[in-house]
Amino acid sequence: MQELNLPPFEYKVTQSSENLLIWDVLRRRNVVLTPEEWVRQHVVHYLITHRGYPKGLLSLERGHRYNQRQKRTDLVALDAAGQPLLLVECKRPTVPITAATAMQAATYNQTIGAPLLLLTNGLQHFCWRVNFAERTNERLAEVPRYEAPAAGR
């Protein structure tokens, strides 16, 4: 698989009859190793290891409805109350990140309602803080670290 612009991690790849499989620490099973899955697994490990997101608060391929159609998000990080905190849209490395791609992620986020949005193809990463009340987006230099709520709040 292609080297990505994300920190490397220890991964376990096996061969099934016709596919390469990678161990998914969130689903706790082997999944088909596609270029998009390669990006998704890198992002999962980056969030856990480098940004402090608890593994138990990450949800892969969560279903949601948009325009009466069933859609799936690539990855959603939840806050301590179980509310969406970060919506991640992963593309394979050969898919350029364009305005149309960003619009797809923003459209999904209208139903998810996460205040943070990450769009990546493993080579380029774009992260925004979304202010739904003011209908604005602030581009961030990196994904914010996970902050657990302070005790006693």
C-alpha positions as CSV (number, residue, x, y, z in Angstrom):
1,M,0.0,0.0,0.0
2,Q,1.0,3.6,-0.6
3,E,2.9,5.6,2.1
4,L,0.6,8.3,3.5
5,N,1.1,11.7,5.1
6,L,0.1,10.3,8.5
7,P,2.2,8.6,11.2
8,P,2.9,4.9,10.5
9,F,1.4,2.4,12.9
10,E,1.8,-1.3,13.7
11,Y,-0.7,-3.1,11.4
12,K,-1.5,-6.7,10.7
13,V,-2.3,-7.7,7.2
14,T,-3.3,-11.2,6.1
15,Q,-4.3,-12.8,2.8
16,S,-7.7,-14.4,2.3
17,S,-8.4,-16.4,-0.8
18,E,-8.7,-13.3,-3.0
19,N,-8.2,-10.3,-0.8
20,L,-5.7,-8.7,1.5
21,L,-7.3,-8.1,4.9
22,I,-6.2,-5.6,7.6
23,W,-7.1,-6.0,11.3
24,D,-9.5,-3.2,12.4
25,V,-9.0,-2.4,16.1
26,L,-12.5,-0.8,16.3
27,R,-14.5,-3.5,14.6
28,R,-12.2,-6.1,16.1
29,R,-12.1,-8.1,12.9
30,N,-10.2,-8.3,9.6
31,V,-11.6,-6.1,6.9
32,V,-10.8,-5.9,3.1
33,L,-7.8,-3.7,2.6
34,T,-8.9,-1.2,0.0
35,P,-7.0,2.1,-0.6
36,E,-9.8,4.0,1.3
37,E,-9.6,1.5,4.2
38,W,-5.8,2.0,4.3
39,V,-6.5,5.8,4.8
40,R,-9.3,5.1,7.4
41,Q,-7.0,2.8,9.5
42,H,-4.2,5.4,9.5
43,V,-6.7,8.1,10.7
44,V,-8.1,5.8,13.4
45,H,-4.6,5.1,14.8
46,Y,-3.6,8.8,14.4
47,L,-6.6,9.9,16.4
48,I,-6.0,7.4,19.2
49,T,-2.2,7.5,19.4
50,H,-1.4,11.1,18.5
51,R,-4.6,13.1,19.3
52,G,-5.8,11.3,22.5
53,Y,-9.2,10.2,21.2
54,P,-10.6,7.2,23.3
55,K,-10.9,4.1,21.1
56,G,-14.4,3.4,22.7
57,L,-15.7,6.8,21.4
58,L,-14.8,6.1,17.7
59,S,-17.5,4.8,15.5
60,L,-16.8,3.4,12.0
61,E,-19.3,3.5,9.1
62,R,-22.2,4.7,11.2
63,G,-25.4,4.9,9.3
64,H,-27.4,8.1,9.0
65,R,-30.2,9.4,6.7
66,Y,-29.8,12.3,4.3
67,N,-32.6,13.3,1.8
68,Q,-34.5,10.1,2.6
69,R,-31.4,8.1,1.6
70,Q,-29.4,5.8,3.9
71,K,-25.7,7.0,4.0
72,R,-22.7,5.9,6.0
73,T,-20.0,8.1,7.6
74,D,-16.4,6.9,7.4
75,L,-15.6,7.7,11.0
76,V,-17.3,9.7,13.8
77,A,-15.6,10.5,17.1
78,L,-18.0,11.1,20.0
79,D,-17.6,13.3,23.0
80,A,-18.0,11.9,26.6
81,A,-21.8,12.4,26.4
82,G,-22.0,10.3,23.2
83,Q,-22.6,13.3,20.9
84,P,-20.8,13.7,17.6
85,L,-17.6,15.6,18.1
86,L,-15.6,14.9,14.9
87,L,-16.8,13.7,11.5
88,V,-14.1,12.2,9.3
89,E,-14.6,11.6,5.6
90,C,-11.8,9.4,4.0
91,K,-11.0,9.1,0.4
92,R,-8.5,6.9,-1.3
93,P,-5.1,8.6,-2.0
94,T,-5.9,8.9,-5.8
95,V,-9.0,11.0,-5.1
96,P,-8.2,14.7,-5.0
97,I,-9.7,16.8,-2.2
98,T,-11.8,19.3,-4.2
99,A,-14.6,21.7,-3.3
100,A,-17.1,19.1,-4.3
101,T,-15.6,16.6,-1.9
102,A,-15.6,19.1,0.9
103,M,-19.3,19.9,0.1
104,Q,-20.1,16.2,0.4
105,A,-18.6,16.1,3.9
106,A,-20.3,19.3,4.9
107,T,-23.6,18.0,3.6
108,Y,-23.3,14.8,5.6
109,N,-22.4,16.9,8.7
110,Q,-25.7,18.8,8.4
111,T,-27.4,15.6,9.7
112,I,-24.5,14.5,12.0
113,G,-23.9,17.9,13.6
114,A,-20.3,17.5,14.6
115,P,-18.4,20.7,15.5
116,L,-15.2,19.3,13.9
117,L,-14.9,18.1,10.4
118,L,-11.9,16.3,8.9
119,L,-11.5,15.5,5.2
120,T,-8.5,13.4,4.1
121,N,-7.2,11.3,1.3
122,G,-4.2,10.3,3.4
123,L,-1.9,12.7,1.6
124,Q,-3.9,16.0,2.1
125,H,-5.9,16.8,5.3
126,F,-8.4,19.6,5.8
127,C,-9.9,20.2,9.2
128,W,-12.6,22.7,10.1
129,R,-14.4,23.9,13.2
130,V,-18.0,24.3,12.3
131,N,-20.2,27.0,14.0
132,F,-23.7,26.0,13.2
133,A,-25.4,29.0,14.9
134,E,-23.3,31.5,12.9
135,R,-23.1,29.3,9.8
136,T,-19.3,29.7,9.6
137,N,-16.3,27.4,9.3
138,E,-12.8,28.0,10.7
139,R,-10.0,26.1,9.0
140,L,-7.7,24.5,11.5
141,A,-4.0,23.7,11.1
142,E,-4.5,20.2,12.7
143,V,-7.1,18.0,14.3
144,P,-7.6,19.3,17.9
145,R,-6.6,16.9,20.7
146,Y,-9.4,15.2,22.4
147,E,-10.4,17.0,25.6
148,A,-12.3,15.0,28.2
149,P,-14.7,17.2,30.2
150,A,-13.4,18.5,33.5
151,A,-14.5,16.7,36.6
152,G,-17.4,18.2,38.4
153,R,-19.0,19.9,35.4
